[in-house]
Amino acid sequence: MALCLAIPGVTIFAPSCIEEVPVMLASALALDTPTAIRFPKTTPRHIDGQSGSGLHARKIKQGDGSLCVIAVGKMVGHAFEALEDMGVDASRVTLFDARVIPPDPAMITEALTHQRVLTIEDGVQHGGAGALILARLRTQAQAQGVPVPTSRILGVPRAFLQHNTPDSLLAEIGLDIAGVRQAMQHFLNDVPAVELDLPLAPRPTFL
């Protein structure tokens, strides 16, 4: 995702389920600018039998304005399953499937009505989808003259991860369902984000 975002004028489609792929492919072919479709490495969950359309985000659940969660790709399913286990706290959370990066302006406008915004992706935190979403959030807040919500990015940290299965790696960095649930509950209750103790990428000895 982060590498593709370096391409000028690119539009990236991030399907949250297999049913989204033909819809996104048709939308991509209708554009005259660079496009990419980012497939997840494991089978994502199809949540509600619905698919989005065009370049629009899809709102899956409406909350009470406490927290807006914007999930990308397969993380939509993780966020949805995490909410199923959150009891009464789930009613405080609005969940969006971003679907397309750069993000849908209508989604950004609605996110600004929330106290907190959390982006979730299985891509890198630095320069990834979440960073772009929050940059658009700040720009739109300034244009509207409204406060910027407190925000966090949940994604892959800049660290050296040993080779493993996709699901094991996601669990290691807090991007499995349990980790996503904890991140949402901590954010709702203003608990500081968990700092992962992971080694930095090794440097060559000749440098």
C-alpha positions as CSV (number, residue, x, y, z in Angstrom):
1,M,0.0,0.0,0.0
2,A,2.7,2.5,1.0
3,L,4.7,1.8,-2.1
4,C,1.7,2.3,-4.4
5,L,0.8,5.6,-2.7
6,A,4.1,7.0,-4.0
7,I,2.7,6.8,-7.5
8,P,1.3,10.2,-8.6
9,G,-2.5,10.2,-8.9
10,V,-2.9,6.6,-7.9
11,T,-6.1,5.1,-6.7
12,I,-5.8,2.0,-4.6
13,F,-8.8,-0.4,-4.1
14,A,-8.6,-2.6,-0.9
15,P,-11.3,-5.3,-1.0
16,S,-12.6,-6.5,2.3
17,C,-14.1,-9.6,0.8
18,I,-14.0,-11.6,-2.5
19,E,-17.4,-10.1,-3.5
20,E,-15.8,-6.7,-3.7
21,V,-13.2,-7.7,-6.3
22,P,-15.4,-7.5,-9.5
23,V,-17.0,-4.3,-8.3
24,M,-13.6,-2.7,-7.7
25,L,-12.1,-4.1,-11.0
26,A,-15.0,-2.4,-12.9
27,S,-14.4,0.8,-11.1
28,A,-10.7,0.7,-11.7
29,L,-11.2,0.1,-15.4
30,A,-13.4,3.2,-15.6
31,L,-10.6,5.4,-14.4
32,D,-8.0,7.0,-16.7
33,T,-5.4,7.3,-13.9
34,P,-3.1,4.7,-12.3
35,T,-5.0,2.1,-10.2
36,A,-4.1,-0.9,-8.0
37,I,-6.1,-3.5,-6.3
38,R,-4.6,-4.7,-3.0
39,F,-5.5,-8.3,-2.3
40,P,-5.2,-9.7,1.3
41,K,-2.9,-12.6,1.8
42,T,-5.5,-14.7,3.6
43,T,-9.2,-15.2,3.0
44,P,-11.2,-12.3,4.5
45,R,-14.6,-12.6,6.1
46,H,-17.7,-11.4,4.2
47,I,-19.6,-9.5,6.8
48,D,-23.1,-8.7,5.7
49,G,-23.6,-9.8,2.1
50,Q,-23.2,-6.2,0.8
51,S,-20.7,-4.7,-1.5
52,G,-19.7,-1.0,-2.0
53,S,-19.8,1.0,-5.2
54,G,-17.5,3.3,-7.1
55,L,-15.0,5.3,-5.1
56,H,-17.3,5.4,-2.0
57,A,-16.5,4.1,1.5
58,R,-19.0,1.7,3.1
59,K,-20.5,2.4,6.5
60,I,-21.0,-1.0,8.2
61,K,-22.1,0.2,11.7
62,Q,-23.2,3.5,13.2
63,G,-22.1,4.4,16.8
64,D,-22.8,7.2,19.2
65,G,-19.9,9.5,18.1
66,S,-17.4,8.3,20.6
67,L,-15.1,6.5,18.1
68,C,-15.0,6.2,14.4
69,V,-13.0,3.1,13.2
70,I,-11.8,3.2,9.5
71,A,-10.6,-0.3,8.5
72,V,-8.8,-1.1,5.3
73,G,-9.1,-4.5,3.4
74,K,-9.2,-7.6,5.5
75,M,-9.0,-5.6,8.7
76,V,-12.7,-4.8,8.2
77,G,-13.6,-8.3,9.1
78,H,-11.2,-8.2,12.1
79,A,-12.8,-5.0,13.4
80,F,-16.3,-6.3,12.9
81,E,-15.6,-9.6,14.8
82,A,-13.9,-7.6,17.6
83,L,-17.0,-5.4,18.0
84,E,-19.1,-8.5,18.3
85,D,-17.2,-9.3,21.5
86,M,-17.2,-5.8,23.0
87,G,-20.7,-5.8,24.7
88,V,-22.1,-2.4,25.4
89,D,-19.0,-0.6,24.2
90,A,-19.8,-1.7,20.7
91,S,-22.7,0.8,20.6
92,R,-20.1,3.6,20.9
93,V,-18.3,2.6,17.7
94,T,-18.9,3.6,14.1
95,L,-17.2,1.2,11.6
96,F,-16.3,2.1,8.0
97,D,-14.8,0.0,5.3
98,A,-12.5,2.5,3.6
99,R,-12.6,0.5,0.3
100,V,-10.6,3.1,-1.6
101,I,-7.4,5.1,-0.9
102,P,-7.3,8.1,-1.2
103,P,-10.3,8.1,1.2
104,D,-13.9,9.0,0.3
105,P,-14.4,12.7,1.3
106,A,-17.9,11.9,2.7
107,M,-16.3,9.4,5.1
108,I,-13.8,12.0,6.3
109,T,-16.6,14.5,6.8
110,E,-18.5,12.0,9.0
111,A,-15.4,11.0,10.9
112,L,-15.0,14.6,11.9
113,T,-18.2,14.3,13.9
114,H,-16.6,11.8,16.3
115,Q,-14.4,12.3,19.3
116,R,-11.8,9.8,18.2
117,V,-10.7,8.2,15.0
118,L,-8.8,4.9,14.7
119,T,-7.5,3.6,11.4
120,I,-6.7,-0.1,11.1
121,E,-4.6,-1.7,8.3
122,D,-2.4,-4.7,7.7
123,G,0.1,-2.4,6.0
124,V,2.8,-0.2,7.4
125,Q,1.9,2.6,9.8
126,H,4.5,5.0,8.3
127,G,3.4,6.4,5.0
128,G,0.5,3.9,4.7
129,A,-3.3,4.3,4.3
130,G,-3.8,5.4,7.9
131,A,-1.3,8.2,7.6
132,L,-3.1,9.5,4.5
133,I,-6.5,9.2,6.0
134,L,-5.5,11.2,9.1
135,A,-3.7,13.8,6.9
136,R,-7.0,14.2,5.0
137,L,-8.8,14.4,8.3
138,R,-6.6,17.3,9.5
139,T,-7.0,19.2,6.2
140,Q,-10.7,18.8,6.1
141,A,-11.0,19.9,9.8
142,Q,-9.0,23.0,9.0
143,A,-11.2,23.8,6.0
144,Q,-14.4,23.4,8.0
145,G,-13.0,25.2,11.1
146,V,-13.7,22.2,13.4
147,P,-11.5,20.4,16.0
148,V,-9.4,17.5,14.8
149,P,-10.5,14.3,16.6
150,T,-8.0,12.4,18.7
151,S,-6.5,9.8,16.4
152,R,-4.4,6.6,16.3
153,I,-3.1,4.4,13.6
154,L,-3.1,0.6,14.1
155,G,-0.9,-1.0,11.6
156,V,2.4,-2.8,11.0
157,P,5.2,-1.1,13.0
158,R,8.7,-0.2,11.6
159,A,10.3,-3.3,13.1
160,F,12.0,-6.5,12.0
161,L,9.5,-9.4,12.0
162,Q,10.8,-13.0,11.8
163,H,9.2,-15.0,9.0
164,N,5.9,-16.6,10.0
165,T,2.4,-17.3,8.8
166,P,0.3,-14.2,8.1
167,D,-2.1,-14.9,11.0
168,S,0.8,-15.4,13.4
169,L,2.5,-12.2,12.4
170,L,-0.8,-10.3,12.8
171,A,-1.2,-11.7,16.3
172,E,2.4,-10.7,17.2
173,I,1.8,-7.1,16.3
174,G,-1.7,-6.8,17.7
175,L,-3.6,-7.0,14.5
176,D,-5.5,-10.2,15.2
177,I,-9.1,-9.9,16.4
178,A,-8.1,-9.8,20.1
179,G,-5.5,-7.1,19.5
180,V,-8.0,-5.0,17.5
181,R,-10.6,-5.4,20.2
182,Q,-8.0,-4.3,22.9
183,A,-7.0,-1.3,20.8
184,M,-10.6,-0.1,20.4
185,Q,-11.4,-0.6,24.1
186,H,-8.2,1.2,25.2
187,F,-8.9,4.1,22.9
188,L,-12.5,4.4,24.0
189,N,-11.3,4.6,27.6
190,D,-8.4,6.9,26.9
191,V,-5.8,4.2,27.8
192,P,-2.4,4.8,26.1
193,A,-1.7,2.7,23.1
194,V,0.3,-0.5,23.8
195,E,4.0,-0.1,22.8
196,L,5.2,-3.3,21.2
197,D,8.7,-4.5,22.2
198,L,9.9,-5.5,18.8
199,P,13.5,-5.4,17.4
200,L,14.4,-2.8,14.8
201,A,15.5,-4.1,11.4
202,P,19.2,-5.1,11.6
203,R,21.8,-2.9,9.9
204,P,24.5,-4.3,7.7
205,T,27.8,-4.6,9.6
206,F,29.7,-2.7,6.9
207,L,27.7,0.5,7.4
